[in-house]
């Protein structure tokens, strides 16, 4: 199964992707995690990305595509993947389509987690207290939500127009949201 998870910061993409990975037995590729690993390692790429991420802005499309090509060159992605945090703008959506075409891989679905903005702000504040991410400060959060509205929301329309969009209600317990996703993408896999 080849999936993209779409949703604003705080919509629960990362948490649901971790569960889906176990369930579908395919790797979870989080571009945020890949970038944070580069920052932690102090690599040249990490040094370039660090400030941009802390401000809540997008790291360059070229860096992201390079990272993604690298990740997709590993064998474990042949069985499928759950992509979380990419694409974040139309150019990235286009680049992903071309990459999969080049690799001869068929895309299954973009799953959009729908969550009202008030709830997002609340959830991110909770996560900031628990995890202490450098970009979970109020200013960066505002910026990330703005970037989402301006640049990432059009990606939803892109997948809708391609007939590849699955919309899932992201409000509820982790279990509830997980069940909704599974039912929407792989009803034959629902047990009980
Ligand atoms: P969240 O969705 O909670 O904001 P992520 O972990 O997905 O967090 O991303 C954190 C930051 O990493 C983003 O704000 C951005 O700076 C950078 N980033 C992640 N994915 C991308 C991407 N596809 N394109 C550009 N920048 C990205």
Boltz pocket constraint, residues with backbone or C-beta under 6 A from the ligand:
constraints:
  - pocket:
      binder: B
      contacts: [[A, 7], [A, 8], [A, 9], [A, 10], [A, 31], [A, 32], [A, 33], [A, 35], [A, 49], [A, 52], [A, 53], [A, 54], [A, 56], [A, 57], [A, 58], [A, 59], [A, 60], [A, 64], [A, 84], [A, 85], [A, 86], [A, 87], [A, 88], [A, 92], [A, 135], [A, 144]]
      max_distance: 6.0
